[in-house]
C-alpha cells in the first residue's frame, strides 16, 4: 500500500516539475516579447495576473509546509517566533532590493 502511494507521489512531483519547467520557459519567452510600457489587452493582463497569483499561492503554501515540518518539534511560541523572524528577513530583503532598484 505504501509503495503505491510513493509511486503516485513521485508521478505527481514529476508532473509538477514538468509543468513548472514549461511555465518558466513560456514566462521567459513572454518576458522578452512584451516591451516595457507596451499596452496589453485586458484579458491578457488578467490571465497573467491569475497565473502569477496561482503560482505564488502554491509557492507560499509549500514554503510554509516545509518550514512547519522543520520546526514541528518546537513549541508553538518558538515556532511562531521563528516564522516571524523569517518573514521579517524576507521583507527586509525585498525592501533592500526595491531601494536598490532591482
C-alpha positions in Angstrom: 0.0 0.0 0.0 2.8 2.5 0.9 4.6 1.6 -2.3 1.6 2.6 -4.4 1.4 5.9 -2.5 5.1 6.6 -3.1 4.8 5.8 -6.8 1.8 8.1 -7.1 3.6 10.9 -5.2 6.6 10.5 -7.4 4.5 10.8 -10.5 2.7 13.9 -9.1 6.1 15.5 -8.4 7.4 14.7 -11.8 4.3 16.2 -13.4 4.5 19.3 -11.3 8.2 19.8 -12.2 7.4 19.3 -15.9 4.6 21.9 -15.7 6.9 24.3 -13.8 9.6 23.9 -16.5 7.0 24.6 -19.2 5.8 27.7 -17.2 9.3 29.0 -16.8 10.1 28.5 -20.5 7.0 30.3 -21.6 7.4 33.0 -18.9 10.9 33.8 -20.2 9.7 34.0 -23.8 6.7 36.2 -22.9 9.0 38.5 -20.8 11.2 39.0 -23.9 8.1 39.5 -26.2 6.5 42.2 -24.1 8.2 45.6 -24.4 8.4 48.0 -21.4 5.3 50.3 -21.5 3.5 48.1 -24.1 -0.2 48.1 -23.7 -1.8 44.6 -23.4 -5.4 43.7 -23.9 -7.3 43.4 -20.6 -7.9 39.6 -20.9 -4.1 39.1 -21.4 -3.3 41.0 -18.3 -6.0 39.2 -16.4 -4.6 35.8 -17.4 -1.1 36.8 -16.4 -2.3 38.1 -13.0 -4.2 34.9 -12.4 -1.3 32.8 -13.3 1.0 34.8 -11.1 -1.4 34.5 -8.2 -1.8 30.8 -8.6 2.0 30.1 -8.7 2.5 32.5 -5.7 -0.1 30.7 -3.7 1.5 27.3 -4.3 4.9 28.6 -3.5 3.9 30.1 -0.2 1.9 27.0 0.7 4.9 24.7 0.2 7.2 27.2 1.8 5.1 27.3 4.9 4.6 23.5 5.0 8.3 22.8 4.8 9.1 25.5 7.4 6.5 23.9 9.7 7.9 20.4 9.2 11.4 21.7 10.1 10.1 23.2 13.3 7.5 20.7 14.3 9.4 19.7 17.4 9.4 23.2 18.7 6.6 24.5 20.9 4.0 26.9 19.5 5.8 30.0 20.8 9.2 29.1 19.3 7.6 28.1 16.0 5.8 31.4 15.7 8.9 33.4 16.7 10.9 31.6 14.1 8.2 32.2 11.4 8.1 35.9 12.3 11.8 36.2 12.0 11.8 34.6 8.6 9.0 36.9 7.4 10.9 39.9 8.7 14.1 38.8 6.9 12.2 38.3 3.7 10.5 41.7 3.9 13.9 43.3 4.7 15.5 41.6 1.7 12.6 42.8 -0.6 12.8 46.3 0.7 16.6 46.5 0.1 16.1 45.2 -3.5 13.4 47.8 -4.1 15.6 50.5 -2.6 18.5 49.5 -4.9 16.2 49.5 -7.9 16.4 45.8 -8.6 
